[in-house]
Amino acid sequence: MEKHSATSKVELTPQQEAMLAKWSYVYRFSSLLV
């Protein structure tokens, strides 16, 4: 599992991974609007 280099040490549940992906997407999208 080399997807997340920053969180490779932490075991993420599918729910947490989905939430993390959602918020990273929201953060990227909102940063484009500013």
N, CA, C and O atoms as a Tripos MOL2 file, in Angstrom:
@<TRIPOS>MOLECULE
protein
  136   135    34     0     0
PROTEIN
NO_CHARGES

@<TRIPOS>ATOM
      1 N           0.8330   -1.2040    0.0000 N.3       1 MET1
      2 CA          0.0000    0.0000    0.0000 C.3       1 MET1
      3 C           0.8650    1.2510    0.0000 C.2       1 MET1
      4 O           1.2590    1.7400    1.0590 O.2       1 MET1
      5 N           1.1540    1.7610   -1.1730 N.am      2 GLU2
      6 CA          2.0130    2.9380   -1.2800 C.3       2 GLU2
      7 C           1.2100    4.1620   -1.7140 C.2       2 GLU2
      8 O           1.7660    5.1290   -2.2350 O.2       2 GLU2
      9 N          -0.0990    4.1070   -1.4930 N.am      3 LYS3
     10 CA         -0.9450    5.2130   -1.9440 C.3       3 LYS3
     11 C          -0.6320    6.4870   -1.1820 C.2       3 LYS3
     12 O          -0.3680    7.5330   -1.7750 O.2       3 LYS3
     13 N          -0.6660    6.3840    0.1510 N.am      4 HIS4
     14 CA         -0.4470    7.5660    0.9800 C.3       4 HIS4
     15 C           0.9380    7.4910    1.6060 C.2       4 HIS4
     16 O           1.1860    6.6680    2.4880 O.2       4 HIS4
     17 N           1.8360    8.3500    1.1480 N.am      5 SER5
     18 CA          3.1860    8.3350    1.7060 C.3       5 SER5
     19 C           3.1880    8.9320    3.1070 C.2       5 SER5
     20 O           3.9770    8.5330    3.9640 O.2       5 SER5
     21 N           2.3010    9.8840    3.3270 N.am      6 ALA6
     22 CA          2.2690   10.5720    4.6200 C.3       6 ALA6
     23 C           1.5810    9.7260    5.6750 C.2       6 ALA6
     24 O           1.9240    9.7990    6.8550 O.2       6 ALA6
     25 N           0.6110    8.9250    5.2570 N.am      7 THR7
     26 CA         -0.1700    8.1630    6.2290 C.3       7 THR7
     27 C           0.1100    6.6750    6.1050 C.2       7 THR7
     28 O          -0.7150    5.8520    6.5040 O.2       7 THR7
     29 N           1.2730    6.3210    5.5530 N.am      8 SER8
     30 CA          1.5760    4.9050    5.3470 C.3       8 SER8
     31 C           1.7790    4.1920    6.6790 C.2       8 SER8
     32 O           1.6020    2.9780    6.7750 O.2       8 SER8
     33 N           2.1530    4.9570    7.7100 N.am      9 LYS9
     34 CA          2.3860    4.3400    9.0220 C.3       9 LYS9
     35 C           1.0770    4.1150    9.7730 C.2       9 LYS9
     36 O           1.0230    3.3360   10.7240 O.2       9 LYS9
     37 N           0.0270    4.8020    9.3400 N.am     10 VAL10
     38 CA         -1.2510    4.7150   10.0430 C.3      10 VAL10
     39 C          -2.2000    3.7900    9.2860 C.2      10 VAL10
     40 O          -2.3260    3.8720    8.0650 O.2      10 VAL10
     41 N          -2.8630    2.9100   10.0340 N.am     11 GLU11
     42 CA         -3.8500    2.0180    9.4230 C.3      11 GLU11
     43 C          -5.1780    2.7500    9.3110 C.2      11 GLU11
     44 O          -5.7930    3.0990   10.3190 O.2      11 GLU11
     45 N          -5.6170    2.9810    8.0760 N.am     12 LEU12
     46 CA         -6.8690    3.6950    7.8650 C.3      12 LEU12
     47 C          -7.9730    2.7240    7.4750 C.2      12 LEU12
     48 O          -7.7680    1.8130    6.6730 O.2      12 LEU12
     49 N          -9.1320    2.9340    8.0520 N.am     13 THR13
     50 CA        -10.2870    2.1440    7.6460 C.3      13 THR13
     51 C         -10.8240    2.7200    6.3390 C.2      13 THR13
     52 O         -10.5710    3.8860    6.0340 O.2      13 THR13
     53 N         -11.5580    1.9300    5.5670 N.am     14 PRO14
     54 CA        -12.1210    2.4350    4.3050 C.3      14 PRO14
     55 C         -12.9340    3.7080    4.4990 C.2      14 PRO14
     56 O         -12.9460    4.5860    3.6370 O.2      14 PRO14
     57 N         -13.6170    3.7990    5.6440 N.am     15 GLN15
     58 CA        -14.3940    5.0140    5.9190 C.3      15 GLN15
     59 C         -13.4830    6.2230    6.0800 C.2      15 GLN15
     60 O         -13.7350    7.2870    5.5150 O.2      15 GLN15
     61 N         -12.4170    6.0440    6.8640 N.am     16 GLN16
     62 CA        -11.4880    7.1520    7.0920 C.3      16 GLN16
     63 C         -10.7820    7.5330    5.7950 C.2      16 GLN16
     64 O         -10.5390    8.7100    5.5280 O.2      16 GLN16
     65 N         -10.4560    6.5140    4.9920 N.am     17 GLU17
     66 CA         -9.7730    6.7780    3.7280 C.3      17 GLU17
     67 C         -10.6780    7.5520    2.7820 C.2      17 GLU17
     68 O         -10.2270    8.4500    2.0710 O.2      17 GLU17
     69 N         -11.9670    7.1940    2.7780 N.am     18 ALA18
     70 CA        -12.9210    7.8880    1.9150 C.3      18 ALA18
     71 C         -13.0990    9.3290    2.3770 C.2      18 ALA18
     72 O         -13.1790   10.2500    1.5650 O.2      18 ALA18
     73 N         -13.1610    9.5100    3.6960 N.am     19 MET19
     74 CA        -13.3200   10.8530    4.2420 C.3      19 MET19
     75 C         -12.0870   11.7010    3.9370 C.2      19 MET19
     76 O         -12.1980   12.8790    3.5960 O.2      19 MET19
     77 N         -10.9250   11.0900    4.0630 N.am     20 LEU20
     78 CA         -9.6890   11.8050    3.7860 C.3      20 LEU20
     79 C          -9.6250   12.2180    2.3220 C.2      20 LEU20
     80 O          -9.2210   13.3360    2.0000 O.2      20 LEU20
     81 N         -10.0250   11.3120    1.4430 N.am     21 ALA21
     82 CA        -10.0210   11.6110    0.0110 C.3      21 ALA21
     83 C         -11.0230   12.7140   -0.3120 C.2      21 ALA21
     84 O         -10.7680   13.5800   -1.1490 O.2      21 ALA21
     85 N         -12.1810   12.6640    0.3730 N.am     22 LYS22
     86 CA        -13.2100   13.6710    0.1350 C.3      22 LYS22
     87 C         -12.7220   15.0460    0.5480 C.2      22 LYS22
     88 O         -12.8770   16.0180   -0.1920 O.2      22 LYS22
     89 N         -12.1280   15.1260    1.7400 N.am     23 TRP23
     90 CA        -11.7010   16.4270    2.2380 C.3      23 TRP23
     91 C         -10.5050   16.9750    1.4660 C.2      23 TRP23
     92 O         -10.3860   18.1860    1.2810 O.2      23 TRP23
     93 N          -9.6180   16.0850    1.0140 N.am     24 SER24
     94 CA         -8.4860   16.5520    0.2160 C.3      24 SER24
     95 C          -8.9850   17.1000   -1.1220 C.2      24 SER24
     96 O          -8.4330   18.0590   -1.6610 O.2      24 SER24
     97 N         -10.0550   16.4620   -1.6520 N.am     25 TYR25
     98 CA        -10.6500   16.9470   -2.8980 C.3      25 TYR25
     99 C         -11.3230   18.2950   -2.6760 C.2      25 TYR25
    100 O         -11.1770   19.2090   -3.4880 O.2      25 TYR25
    101 N         -12.0650   18.4170   -1.5710 N.am     26 VAL26
    102 CA        -12.7480   19.6700   -1.2390 C.3      26 VAL26
    103 C         -11.7260   20.7840   -1.0290 C.2      26 VAL26
    104 O         -11.9300   21.9170   -1.4640 O.2      26 VAL26
    105 N         -10.6300   20.4510   -0.3600 N.am     27 TYR27
    106 CA         -9.5910   21.4500   -0.0990 C.3      27 TYR27
    107 C          -8.9680   21.9380   -1.4050 C.2      27 TYR27
    108 O          -8.7540   23.1350   -1.5950 O.2      27 TYR27
    109 N          -8.6790   20.9860   -2.3060 N.am     28 ARG28
    110 CA         -8.0930   21.3580   -3.5900 C.3      28 ARG28
    111 C          -9.0660   22.2060   -4.4050 C.2      28 ARG28
    112 O          -8.6700   23.1890   -5.0310 O.2      28 ARG28
    113 N         -10.3480   21.8160   -4.3920 N.am     29 PHE29
    114 CA        -11.3550   22.5320   -5.1710 C.3      29 PHE29
    115 C         -11.5460   23.9490   -4.6390 C.2      29 PHE29
    116 O         -11.6410   24.9020   -5.4130 O.2      29 PHE29
    117 N         -11.6020   24.0840   -3.3110 N.am     30 SER30
    118 CA        -11.8180   25.3990   -2.7110 C.3      30 SER30
    119 C         -10.5960   26.2960   -2.9140 C.2      30 SER30
    120 O         -10.7250   27.5160   -3.0130 O.2      30 SER30
    121 N          -9.4200   25.6910   -2.9750 N.am     31 SER31
    122 CA         -8.2110   26.4950   -3.1630 C.3      31 SER31
    123 C          -8.1680   27.0740   -4.5780 C.2      31 SER31
    124 O          -7.4960   28.0760   -4.8230 O.2      31 SER31
    125 N          -8.8840   26.4430   -5.5020 N.am     32 LEU32
    126 CA         -8.9330   26.9640   -6.8630 C.3      32 LEU32
    127 C          -9.8450   28.1850   -6.9500 C.2      32 LEU32
    128 O          -9.6530   29.0580   -7.7960 O.2      32 LEU32
    129 N         -10.8320   28.2340   -6.0690 N.am     33 LEU33
    130 CA        -11.8070   29.3250   -6.1100 C.3      33 LEU33
    131 C         -11.2540   30.5970   -5.4970 C.2      33 LEU33
    132 O         -11.6680   31.6950   -5.8690 O.2      33 LEU33
    133 N         -10.3420   30.4660   -4.5790 N.am     34 VAL34
    134 CA         -9.8050   31.6330   -3.8760 C.3      34 VAL34
    135 C          -8.8670   32.3970   -4.8090 C.2      34 VAL34
    136 O          -8.3030   33.4180   -4.4160 O.2      34 VAL34
@<TRIPOS>BOND
     1     1     2 1
     2     2     3 1
     3     3     4 2
     4     3     5 am
     5     5     6 1
     6     6     7 1
     7     7     8 2
     8     7     9 am
     9     9    10 1
    10    10    11 1
    11    11    12 2
    12    11    13 am
    13    13    14 1
    14    14    15 1
    15    15    16 2
    16    15    17 am
    17    17    18 1
    18    18    19 1
    19    19    20 2
    20    19    21 am
    21    21    22 1
    22    22    23 1
    23    23    24 2
    24    23    25 am
    25    25    26 1
    26    26    27 1
    27    27    28 2
    28    27    29 am
    29    29    30 1
    30    30    31 1
    31    31    32 2
    32    31    33 am
    33    33    34 1
    34    34    35 1
    35    35    36 2
    36    35    37 am
    37    37    38 1
    38    38    39 1
    39    39    40 2
    40    39    41 am
    41    41    42 1
    42    42    43 1
    43    43    44 2
    44    43    45 am
    45    45    46 1
    46    46    47 1
    47    47    48 2
    48    47    49 am
    49    49    50 1
    50    50    51 1
    51    51    52 2
    52    51    53 am
    53    53    54 1
    54    54    55 1
    55    55    56 2
    56    55    57 am
    57    57    58 1
    58    58    59 1
    59    59    60 2
    60    59    61 am
    61    61    62 1
    62    62    63 1
    63    63    64 2
    64    63    65 am
    65    65    66 1
    66    66    67 1
    67    67    68 2
    68    67    69 am
    69    69    70 1
    70    70    71 1
    71    71    72 2
    72    71    73 am
    73    73    74 1
    74    74    75 1
    75    75    76 2
    76    75    77 am
    77    77    78 1
    78    78    79 1
    79    79    80 2
    80    79    81 am
    81    81    82 1
    82    82    83 1
    83    83    84 2
    84    83    85 am
    85    85    86 1
    86    86    87 1
    87    87    88 2
    88    87    89 am
    89    89    90 1
    90    90    91 1
    91    91    92 2
    92    91    93 am
    93    93    94 1
    94    94    95 1
    95    95    96 2
    96    95    97 am
    97    97    98 1
    98    98    99 1
    99    99   100 2
   100    99   101 am
   101   101   102 1
   102   102   103 1
   103   103   104 2
   104   103   105 am
   105   105   106 1
   106   106   107 1
   107   107   108 2
   108   107   109 am
   109   109   110 1
   110   110   111 1
   111   111   112 2
   112   111   113 am
   113   113   114 1
   114   114   115 1
   115   115   116 2
   116   115   117 am
   117   117   118 1
   118   118   119 1
   119   119   120 2
   120   119   121 am
   121   121   122 1
   122   122   123 1
   123   123   124 2
   124   123   125 am
   125   125   126 1
   126   126   127 1
   127   127   128 2
   128   127   129 am
   129   129   130 1
   130   130   131 1
   131   131   132 2
   132   131   133 am
   133   133   134 1
   134   134   135 1
   135   135   136 2
@<TRIPOS>SUBSTRUCTURE
     1 MET1         2 RESIDUE 1 A MET
     2 GLU2         6 RESIDUE 1 A GLU
     3 LYS3        10 RESIDUE 1 A LYS
     4 HIS4        14 RESIDUE 1 A HIS
     5 SER5        18 RESIDUE 1 A SER
     6 ALA6        22 RESIDUE 1 A ALA
     7 THR7        26 RESIDUE 1 A THR
     8 SER8        30 RESIDUE 1 A SER
     9 LYS9        34 RESIDUE 1 A LYS
    10 VAL10       38 RESIDUE 1 A VAL
    11 GLU11       42 RESIDUE 1 A GLU
    12 LEU12       46 RESIDUE 1 A LEU
    13 THR13       50 RESIDUE 1 A THR
    14 PRO14       54 RESIDUE 1 A PRO
    15 GLN15       58 RESIDUE 1 A GLN
    16 GLN16       62 RESIDUE 1 A GLN
    17 GLU17       66 RESIDUE 1 A GLU
    18 ALA18       70 RESIDUE 1 A ALA
    19 MET19       74 RESIDUE 1 A MET
    20 LEU20       78 RESIDUE 1 A LEU
    21 ALA21       82 RESIDUE 1 A ALA
    22 LYS22       86 RESIDUE 1 A LYS
    23 TRP23       90 RESIDUE 1 A TRP
    24 SER24       94 RESIDUE 1 A SER
    25 TYR25       98 RESIDUE 1 A TYR
    26 VAL26      102 RESIDUE 1 A VAL
    27 TYR27      106 RESIDUE 1 A TYR
    28 ARG28      110 RESIDUE 1 A ARG
    29 PHE29      114 RESIDUE 1 A PHE
    30 SER30      118 RESIDUE 1 A SER
    31 SER31      122 RESIDUE 1 A SER
    32 LEU32      126 RESIDUE 1 A LEU
    33 LEU33      130 RESIDUE 1 A LEU
    34 VAL34      134 RESIDUE 1 A VAL
